[in-house]
Amino acid sequence: MTKLGQLYSLFDSVKLPENLPYTQCSKWELKFLYLVGRHHLTGQDRIVELGSGGGGSTYALALGLHESPVFDEMTGRLHAYDFFRVGKGTYATEKFLDPGHEAADDNSFLDDFKRRLDPFLPFLEIHAGDLWQTSDPKDTSPVEFLHIDIAKTDRVFQCVSERFLTRMRPGTVVLHQDFAGPRLPWLHHSTGALLPYIEIAGPPIRSTLAFEVTEPIPDDVMKRITEDDYTVDEKLALISAVQDRIDRDHTGGIPFKSVLEMGKAFVCHYDGQHKRAWSIAKPLQTDEYLSRTRADHFAQLKKAYEAEPKVTTMARLKKLVGKK
Ligand SMILES: C[S@@+](CC[C@H](N)C(=O)[O-])C[C@H]1O[C@@H](n2cnc3c(N)ncnc32)[C@H](O)[C@@H]1O
């Protein structure tokens, strides 16, 4: 077991403050963030949170760092990236605004965020705006830690992988907060590609998969991930490899083998292979968790399949024998 895996035994010891900022993370995930900050990270290399939102996850991590015996608040930095504003396409909820605070003209909740994180501002470096603008393409400094709660689209994941995953080294810890999201299969197949070089800490913590890099990641592997240079079949095989490693989450509530199977359906869907996507998704409707929580996903895949022009058996036969 990695040192990271040992943190699971400490869950019960964590008492987080009652008045944490509003968060979209579960209390389990917050506790794990706290534990990583408190017991694992050193601050020697970059500590990065991508998608800080209203600051709930940031607070838990920062509190852990604050109480760490080794993290030096004079030199160590926690880098927080987010739009820090609500609005179309941001994936930020109005709940990130203080109650009673109407979104200002620029829809920003940055001041609210700063107020909530006040005790930790001396070691917090805030990068407000679109990640493509606020991250530095020339920065190749190693990252010690990445909390990824931002890669809601393949385009944002491209930025995450080009500018942050490429900076992983042996010892880097990554938390993928959206791992239970079948619509984000780039998280799943990229993790599959990394499997020979990482150790998964243990069962996912609710939606979060945690891993530690254990071997240097070859440049060609990283290049394929950043360029999304995998065929659909390769992506499905990579996801299968992850399915072989994980099952239910730590609390027993999320069946990850089924979630990742649904992720495969979305790989096909995004590639325009709607029949194949639905043939993967349809049998998953009997999965209690997916049918209860992902009805909209099934509807999306089914609708795309039904809207696709159907090729008749006769047309297929004609094509086979070369007739028009
Ligand atoms: C699920 S929320 C983060 C939740 C937060 N970690 C918490 O504890 O509640 C995702 C965040 O990603 C941010 N985001 C999404 N795409 C982004 C981008 N391209 N640049 C900057 N921030 C982005 C949104 O503003 C949103 O706050």
The ligand as a Tripos MOL2 file, in Angstrom:
@<TRIPOS>MOLECULE
LIG
   27    29     1     0     0
SMALL
NO_CHARGES

@<TRIPOS>ATOM
      1 C1        -17.5950   21.4700   -9.7340 C.3       1 LIG1
      2 S1        -17.0320   23.0890   -9.6060 S.3       1 LIG1
      3 C2        -15.7810   23.0190   -8.3730 C.3       1 LIG1
      4 C3        -16.3110   22.6420   -7.0400 C.3       1 LIG1
      5 C4        -15.3750   22.8680   -5.8730 C.3       1 LIG1
      6 N1        -14.1630   22.0920   -5.9790 N.3       1 LIG1
      7 C5        -16.1100   22.6190   -4.5740 C.2       1 LIG1
      8 O1        -15.4640   22.2310   -3.5760 O.co2     1 LIG1
      9 O2        -17.3250   22.8120   -4.5300 O.co2     1 LIG1
     10 C6        -16.1240   23.2540  -11.0960 C.3       1 LIG1
     11 C7        -15.4320   24.5850  -11.2170 C.3       1 LIG1
     12 O3        -14.6340   24.5450  -12.3930 O.3       1 LIG1
     13 C8        -14.5540   25.8790  -12.8760 C.3       1 LIG1
     14 N2        -14.1590   25.8310  -14.2920 N.ar      1 LIG1
     15 C9        -14.6750   25.0510  -15.2730 C.ar      1 LIG1
     16 N3        -14.0370   25.2920  -16.4450 N.ar      1 LIG1
     17 C10       -13.0880   26.2400  -16.1890 C.ar      1 LIG1
     18 C11       -12.1130   26.9110  -16.9810 C.ar      1 LIG1
     19 N4        -11.9940   26.6640  -18.2950 N.pl3     1 LIG1
     20 N5        -11.3190   27.8210  -16.4000 N.ar      1 LIG1
     21 C12       -11.4510   28.0990  -15.0780 C.ar      1 LIG1
     22 N6        -12.3650   27.4880  -14.2670 N.ar      1 LIG1
     23 C13       -13.1660   26.5840  -14.8080 C.ar      1 LIG1
     24 C14       -15.9350   26.4590  -12.6450 C.3       1 LIG1
     25 O4        -15.8830   27.8520  -12.5130 O.3       1 LIG1
     26 C15       -16.3810   25.7560  -11.3560 C.3       1 LIG1
     27 O5        -16.2730   26.5900  -10.2460 O.3       1 LIG1
@<TRIPOS>BOND
     1     1     2 1
     2     2     3 1
     3     2    10 1
     4     3     4 1
     5     4     5 1
     6     5     6 1
     7     5     7 1
     8     7     8 2
     9     7     9 1
    10    10    11 1
    11    11    12 1
    12    11    26 1
    13    12    13 1
    14    13    14 1
    15    13    24 1
    16    14    15 ar
    17    14    23 ar
    18    15    16 ar
    19    16    17 ar
    20    17    18 ar
    21    17    23 ar
    22    18    19 1
    23    18    20 ar
    24    20    21 ar
    25    21    22 ar
    26    22    23 ar
    27    24    25 1
    28    24    26 1
    29    26    27 1
@<TRIPOS>SUBSTRUCTURE
     1 LIG1         1 GROUP 0 **** ****
